């Protein structure tokens, strides 16, 4: 759940892993453009190892988008990014 309090937002419960997926997607989109968001493992490598996706960055991004759509459906439409 996303809660608003005192001018800020807090992500709680089942939405934390979903928010992580959204950040991973944004990071992968930046990597496709040639940027890196961390010194550690790339979002591309994380997505491939965690979810078993195969292919180049564009194909992994498409698979990640499909996975995010499925996860959004399981959250019963509570999330609208």
QUIRA-V240699 format. One record per residue. RES is the residue in three letters. SS is DSSP state (hx for helix, st for strand, lp for the rest). PSI is psi in whole degrees, 0 to 359 (NA if undefined). NEAR is the number of other ideal C-beta (glycine too) atoms within 8 Angstrom. Layout:
# QUIRA-V240699
res->RES ss->SS psi->PSI near->NEAR
res->RES ss->SS psi->PSI near->NEAR
This chain:
# QUIRA-V240699
res->UNK ss->lp psi->146 near->8
res->UNK ss->st psi->118 near->9
res->UNK ss->st psi->140 near->7
res->UNK ss->st psi->133 near->6
res->UNK ss->st psi->127 near->7
res->UNK ss->lp psi->44 near->3
res->UNK ss->lp psi->6 near->3
res->UNK ss->st psi->174 near->6
res->UNK ss->st psi->146 near->7
res->UNK ss->st psi->129 near->8
res->UNK ss->st psi->126 near->8
res->UNK ss->lp psi->165 near->8
res->UNK ss->lp psi->224 near->5
res->UNK ss->lp psi->349 near->7
res->UNK ss->hx psi->347 near->13
res->UNK ss->hx psi->310 near->9
res->UNK ss->hx psi->327 near->7
res->UNK ss->hx psi->319 near->13
res->UNK ss->hx psi->323 near->9
res->UNK ss->hx psi->320 near->8
res->UNK ss->hx psi->319 near->12
res->UNK ss->hx psi->320 near->10
res->UNK ss->hx psi->320 near->8
res->UNK ss->hx psi->319 near->12
res->UNK ss->hx psi->316 near->13
res->UNK ss->hx psi->319 near->8
res->UNK ss->hx psi->319 near->12
res->UNK ss->hx psi->322 near->15
res->UNK ss->hx psi->321 near->9
res->UNK ss->hx psi->321 near->11
res->UNK ss->hx psi->325 near->14
res->UNK ss->hx psi->326 near->9
res->UNK ss->hx psi->353 near->6
res->UNK ss->lp psi->7 near->4
res->UNK ss->lp psi->156 near->6
res->UNK ss->lp psi->142 near->7
res->UNK ss->lp psi->353 near->7
res->UNK ss->lp psi->167 near->7
res->UNK ss->lp psi->343 near->3
res->UNK ss->lp psi->213 near->3
res->UNK ss->lp psi->146 near->5
res->UNK ss->lp psi->160 near->9
res->UNK ss->hx psi->327 near->12
res->UNK ss->hx psi->312 near->10
res->UNK ss->hx psi->321 near->8
res->UNK ss->hx psi->315 near->10
res->UNK ss->hx psi->319 near->14
res->UNK ss->hx psi->317 near->11
res->UNK ss->hx psi->321 near->7
res->UNK ss->hx psi->323 near->6
res->UNK ss->hx psi->354 near->9
res->UNK ss->lp psi->24 near->6
res->UNK ss->lp psi->152 near->10
res->UNK ss->lp psi->151 near->6
res->UNK ss->lp psi->187 near->7
res->UNK ss->lp psi->182 near->5
res->UNK ss->hx psi->319 near->9
res->UNK ss->hx psi->318 near->8
res->UNK ss->hx psi->321 near->10
res->UNK ss->hx psi->322 near->15
res->UNK ss->hx psi->317 near->12
res->UNK ss->hx psi->318 near->8
res->UNK ss->hx psi->322 near->12
res->UNK ss->hx psi->321 near->15
res->UNK ss->hx psi->318 near->9
res->UNK ss->hx psi->318 near->8
res->UNK ss->hx psi->319 near->10
res->UNK ss->hx psi->320 near->12
res->UNK ss->hx psi->318 near->8
res->UNK ss->hx psi->318 near->8
res->UNK ss->hx psi->323 near->10
res->UNK ss->hx psi->322 near->10
res->UNK ss->hx psi->324 near->8
res->UNK ss->hx psi->339 near->6
res->UNK ss->lp psi->10 near->11
res->UNK ss->lp psi->35 near->5
res->UNK ss->lp psi->16 near->7
res->UNK ss->lp psi->340 near->6
res->UNK ss->lp psi->136 near->9
res->UNK ss->lp psi->45 near->3
res->UNK ss->lp psi->NA near->3
